[in-house]
Amino acid sequence: MQHECRITVLETKVFPELQEKYLADPKSGPCPCFKAGDTFLLKRTPQQDDFYHLMNGKFCGEAWDAVSRYVYTALHGWTNDKRMMITCCNDGTRPVIFKKIERIDIPESEEEKQWLEKQNFRNTAEDAYTG
């Protein structure tokens, strides 16, 4: 089975009081790379490897560092019980919250298609690990 991964930007935050107090440019504002609703579809095939090419410069390097481990997992299909997650970049004064890192399953045979149709990938509070 092949897999793709979609990243969707939920929202961007900015903390002007922290920027004013700690940054060399106290008026730097929100992240200039992303806006709410931006989506990125990643493929990993012999013809197109978006993972190792960081989407050919279409993605901020710092944000990629924060989300790439989840993208890698999704592209390999290893998230069989959770096909979506929420994460954010690590910019403390203007973080970008990525609403979804979704694994998209692409069946390559009728058997895989039938298997997918039978799966329940829903994740509930009862499934959460609470320590």
Backbone as CSV, one residue per row, in Angstrom:
resi,resn,N_x,N_y,N_z,CA_x,CA_y,CA_z,C_x,C_y,C_z
1,MET,0.843,-1.180,0.000,0.000,0.000,0.000,0.887,1.242,0.000
2,GLN,0.511,2.208,-0.785,1.220,3.482,-0.813,0.541,4.447,0.167
3,HIS,1.302,5.453,0.603,0.759,6.440,1.535,1.201,7.833,1.114
4,GLU,0.339,8.789,1.320,0.662,10.200,1.168,0.388,10.847,2.518
5,CYS,0.786,12.091,2.648,0.576,12.811,3.907,0.151,14.238,3.599
6,ARG,-0.917,14.671,4.232,-1.381,16.041,4.063,-1.153,16.797,5.370
7,ILE,-0.577,17.979,5.257,-0.379,18.855,6.410,-1.271,20.069,6.200
8,THR,-2.069,20.399,7.208,-2.964,21.554,7.142,-2.646,22.506,8.283
9,VAL,-2.520,23.783,7.981,-2.260,24.786,9.011,-3.588,25.191,9.638
10,LEU,-3.700,24.955,10.942,-4.910,25.337,11.670,-4.910,26.838,11.934
11,GLU,-3.854,27.321,12.551,-3.763,28.755,12.839,-2.336,29.135,13.174
12,THR,-2.098,30.416,13.139,-0.810,30.954,13.578,-1.079,31.824,14.799
13,LYS,-0.154,31.816,15.696,-0.264,32.628,16.911,0.882,33.630,16.918
14,VAL,0.700,34.706,17.648,1.784,35.658,17.865,1.629,36.224,19.268
15,PHE,2.751,36.333,19.953,2.772,36.862,21.310,3.615,38.128,21.317
16,PRO,3.000,39.294,21.005,3.756,40.543,20.886,4.480,40.933,22.172
17,GLU,3.895,40.592,23.327,4.554,40.949,24.589,5.877,40.195,24.744
18,LEU,5.940,38.955,24.280,7.198,38.193,24.326,8.178,38.690,23.271
19,GLN,7.675,39.039,22.103,8.551,39.585,21.070,9.168,40.908,21.531
20,GLU,8.351,41.744,22.134,8.827,43.039,22.639,9.913,42.853,23.690
21,LYS,9.743,41.867,24.530,10.655,41.656,25.639,11.940,40.929,25.239
22,TYR,11.865,39.984,24.273,13.000,39.104,24.040,13.647,39.160,22.650
23,LEU,12.979,39.677,21.649,13.524,39.585,20.296,14.312,40.820,19.872
24,ALA,15.281,40.612,19.010,16.047,41.722,18.444,15.130,42.618,17.617
25,ASP,14.160,42.023,16.926,13.142,42.784,16.195,11.833,42.639,16.954
26,PRO,11.543,43.557,17.862,10.372,43.416,18.731,9.035,43.515,18.004
27,LYS,9.048,43.902,16.750,7.810,44.028,15.967,7.778,43.001,14.835
28,SER,8.404,41.856,15.030,8.517,40.881,13.936,7.183,40.258,13.537
29,GLY,6.204,40.244,14.421,4.870,39.794,14.060,4.746,38.291,13.869
30,PRO,3.656,37.875,13.228,3.399,36.441,13.052,4.344,35.818,12.027
31,CYS,4.346,34.520,11.987,5.177,33.775,11.043,4.861,34.204,9.610
32,PRO,5.887,34.553,8.843,5.648,34.976,7.459,5.495,33.808,6.479
33,CYS,5.708,32.585,6.939,5.721,31.426,6.031,4.359,30.760,5.854
34,PHE,3.489,30.857,6.851,2.239,30.105,6.818,1.060,30.979,7.185
35,LYS,-0.112,30.579,6.699,-1.362,31.202,7.130,-2.404,30.108,7.311
36,ALA,-3.390,30.371,8.139,-4.431,29.389,8.412,-5.051,28.911,7.108
37,GLY,-5.234,27.608,7.012,-5.833,27.018,5.816,-4.840,26.515,4.789
38,ASP,-3.568,26.897,4.911,-2.560,26.374,3.981,-2.529,24.852,4.078
39,THR,-2.420,24.182,2.947,-2.292,22.729,2.951,-1.106,22.315,2.086
40,PHE,-0.499,21.227,2.465,0.657,20.680,1.763,0.441,19.181,1.625
41,LEU,0.545,18.664,0.411,0.411,17.234,0.167,1.790,16.680,-0.159
42,LEU,2.220,15.719,0.643,3.542,15.128,0.463,3.422,13.739,-0.122
43,LYS,4.307,13.463,-1.061,4.378,12.142,-1.673,5.776,11.601,-1.476
44,ARG,5.865,10.295,-1.469,7.172,9.659,-1.347,7.193,8.467,-2.296
45,THR,7.632,8.734,-3.498,7.709,7.711,-4.536,9.097,7.799,-5.165
46,PRO,9.466,6.834,-5.995,10.765,6.953,-6.686,10.863,8.211,-7.550
47,GLN,9.720,8.707,-8.036,9.720,9.902,-8.877,9.667,11.199,-8.072
48,GLN,9.097,11.158,-6.892,8.894,12.379,-6.102,9.060,12.063,-4.627
49,ASP,10.107,12.609,-4.012,10.340,12.373,-2.592,10.301,13.713,-1.853
50,ASP,9.100,14.123,-1.488,8.930,15.406,-0.795,9.535,15.387,0.593
51,PHE,9.609,14.225,1.226,10.137,14.168,2.584,11.596,14.598,2.632
52,TYR,12.445,13.977,1.845,13.872,14.297,1.909,14.235,15.599,1.218
53,HIS,13.326,16.144,0.440,13.596,17.419,-0.218,12.864,18.570,0.460
54,LEU,12.287,18.335,1.638,11.557,19.357,2.401,10.617,20.136,1.499
55,MET,9.976,19.419,0.601,9.016,20.004,-0.333,9.664,21.065,-1.223
56,ASN,10.928,20.876,-1.547,11.659,21.777,-2.457,11.556,23.240,-2.041
57,GLY,11.756,23.497,-0.769,11.769,24.867,-0.268,10.407,25.459,0.008
58,LYS,9.339,24.688,-0.092,7.992,25.208,0.149,7.612,25.182,1.620
59,PHE,8.507,24.712,2.478,8.180,24.552,3.887,9.303,25.158,4.721
60,CYS,8.968,25.863,5.779,9.948,26.459,6.682,10.803,25.365,7.326
61,GLY,12.105,25.545,7.349,13.014,24.558,7.912,12.773,24.284,9.385
62,GLU,12.502,25.305,10.169,12.230,25.115,11.604,10.938,24.345,11.826
63,ALA,9.911,24.686,11.079,8.644,23.965,11.209,8.827,22.520,10.756
64,TRP,9.594,22.318,9.676,9.839,20.965,9.189,10.536,20.130,10.252
65,ASP,11.485,20.740,10.953,12.189,20.031,12.009,11.212,19.557,13.092
66,ALA,10.198,20.346,13.365,9.231,19.996,14.410,8.219,18.942,13.966
67,VAL,7.865,18.909,12.684,6.800,18.007,12.243,7.288,16.806,11.440
68,SER,8.539,16.817,11.009,8.996,15.788,10.060,8.929,14.369,10.607
69,ARG,9.153,14.175,11.886,9.082,12.815,12.436,7.689,12.219,12.281
70,TYR,6.657,13.063,12.382,5.286,12.590,12.235,4.953,12.352,10.760
71,VAL,5.476,13.203,9.905,5.289,13.029,8.466,5.947,11.731,8.011
72,TYR,7.162,11.483,8.478,7.890,10.266,8.120,7.082,9.029,8.500
73,THR,6.533,9.043,9.699,5.722,7.928,10.171,4.488,7.749,9.293
74,ALA,3.823,8.848,8.967,2.612,8.766,8.138,2.932,8.244,6.742
75,LEU,4.040,8.704,6.157,4.397,8.272,4.803,4.754,6.794,4.737
76,HIS,5.140,6.219,5.851,5.460,4.797,5.869,4.283,3.931,6.297
77,GLY,3.169,4.572,6.638,1.988,3.809,6.991,2.047,3.165,8.357
78,TRP,2.892,3.659,9.239,3.068,3.029,10.544,2.049,3.484,11.571
79,THR,1.194,4.437,11.221,0.223,4.955,12.182,-1.116,4.254,11.994
80,ASN,-1.148,2.953,12.185,-2.347,2.204,11.848,-3.521,2.458,12.787
81,ASP,-3.305,3.001,13.954,-4.422,3.269,14.846,-4.775,4.742,14.927
82,LYS,-3.917,5.608,14.446,-4.180,7.046,14.455,-3.705,7.586,13.115
83,ARG,-4.620,8.100,12.350,-4.253,8.595,11.030,-4.142,10.117,10.992
84,MET,-4.273,10.777,12.134,-4.209,12.226,12.169,-3.674,12.681,13.510
85,MET,-2.961,13.777,13.510,-2.495,14.350,14.773,-2.377,15.858,14.643
86,ILE,-2.221,16.529,15.762,-2.025,17.977,15.811,-0.664,18.228,16.448
87,THR,0.092,19.158,15.877,1.397,19.517,16.423,1.684,20.974,16.065
88,CYS,2.816,21.479,16.493,3.150,22.864,16.160,4.654,23.024,16.022
89,CYS,5.041,24.122,15.386,6.462,24.425,15.288,6.939,24.957,16.635
90,ASN,8.230,25.115,16.776,8.776,25.473,18.082,9.188,26.942,18.206
91,ASP,8.624,27.812,17.403,8.908,29.241,17.526,8.091,29.786,18.695
92,GLY,8.742,30.109,19.781,8.060,30.471,21.019,7.259,31.750,20.984
93,THR,7.568,32.687,20.077,6.816,33.934,20.049,5.830,34.014,18.897
94,ARG,5.914,33.066,17.965,4.969,33.052,16.844,4.789,31.627,16.294
95,PRO,4.278,30.734,17.123,4.127,29.345,16.683,3.045,29.178,15.620
96,VAL,3.250,28.188,14.795,2.256,27.787,13.812,1.708,26.439,14.262
97,ILE,0.395,26.338,14.342,-0.244,25.103,14.782,-0.744,24.368,13.545
98,PHE,-0.219,23.174,13.378,-0.611,22.351,12.251,-1.756,21.465,12.697
99,LYS,-2.923,21.761,12.173,-4.135,21.065,12.568,-4.033,19.582,12.294
100,LYS,-3.543,19.245,11.148,-3.561,17.847,10.779,-2.260,17.443,10.117
101,ILE,-1.786,16.355,10.538,-0.818,15.620,9.754,-1.545,14.314,9.507
102,GLU,-2.083,14.171,8.307,-2.943,13.041,7.989,-2.243,12.039,7.090
103,ARG,-2.371,10.788,7.440,-1.916,9.730,6.546,-3.042,9.427,5.572
104,ILE,-2.717,9.412,4.302,-3.682,9.084,3.258,-3.278,7.737,2.678
105,ASP,-4.132,6.750,2.814,-3.840,5.408,2.325,-4.299,5.265,0.882
106,ILE,-3.435,4.710,0.047,-3.746,4.494,-1.356,-3.607,3.004,-1.644
107,PRO,-4.723,2.293,-1.663,-4.640,0.849,-1.886,-4.134,0.535,-3.288
108,GLU,-3.311,-0.506,-3.368,-2.749,-0.910,-4.653,-3.353,-2.207,-5.162
109,SER,-4.285,-2.767,-4.398,-4.943,-3.991,-4.824,-6.352,-3.999,-4.256
110,GLU,-7.168,-4.861,-4.785,-8.534,-5.001,-4.289,-8.535,-5.479,-2.837
111,GLU,-7.588,-6.347,-2.504,-7.477,-6.844,-1.131,-7.191,-5.704,-0.155
112,GLU,-6.258,-4.821,-0.513,-5.950,-3.674,0.350,-7.146,-2.733,0.447
113,LYS,-7.852,-2.533,-0.661,-9.031,-1.665,-0.650,-10.087,-2.224,0.301
114,GLN,-10.347,-3.511,0.233,-11.337,-4.135,1.114,-10.895,-4.065,2.576
115,TRP,-9.615,-4.269,2.839,-9.103,-4.175,4.198,-9.322,-2.772,4.759
116,LEU,-9.015,-1.752,3.961,-9.186,-0.365,4.406,-10.645,-0.058,4.734
117,GLU,-11.550,-0.545,3.905,-12.969,-0.275,4.120,-13.475,-0.840,5.451
118,LYS,-12.817,-1.857,5.960,-13.232,-2.490,7.211,-12.612,-1.850,8.451
119,GLN,-11.655,-0.957,8.271,-10.928,-0.396,9.409,-11.708,0.729,10.073
120,ASN,-11.535,0.838,11.366,-12.087,1.941,12.143,-10.901,2.685,12.743
121,PHE,-10.550,3.794,12.152,-9.387,4.549,12.601,-9.752,5.644,13.601
122,ARG,-10.978,5.637,14.058,-11.434,6.651,14.998,-10.658,6.538,16.301
123,ASN,-10.283,7.660,16.843,-9.524,7.712,18.081,-10.343,8.492,19.101
124,THR,-10.643,7.895,20.241,-11.486,8.547,21.250,-10.691,8.783,22.534
125,ALA,-11.294,9.488,23.446,-10.657,9.765,24.729,-10.342,8.468,25.484
126,GLU,-11.177,7.474,25.299,-10.938,6.196,25.976,-9.674,5.515,25.470
127,ASP,-9.255,5.852,24.252,-8.045,5.264,23.677,-6.769,5.980,24.139
128,ALA,-6.912,7.149,24.735,-5.765,7.978,25.081,-4.962,7.376,26.237
129,TYR,-3.658,7.473,26.117,-2.785,7.050,27.213,-2.730,8.184,28.229
130,THR,-3.012,7.896,29.476,-3.029,8.946,30.498,-1.989,8.719,31.583
131,GLY,-1.068,7.811,31.366,0.006,7.587,32.325,-0.400,6.660,33.342
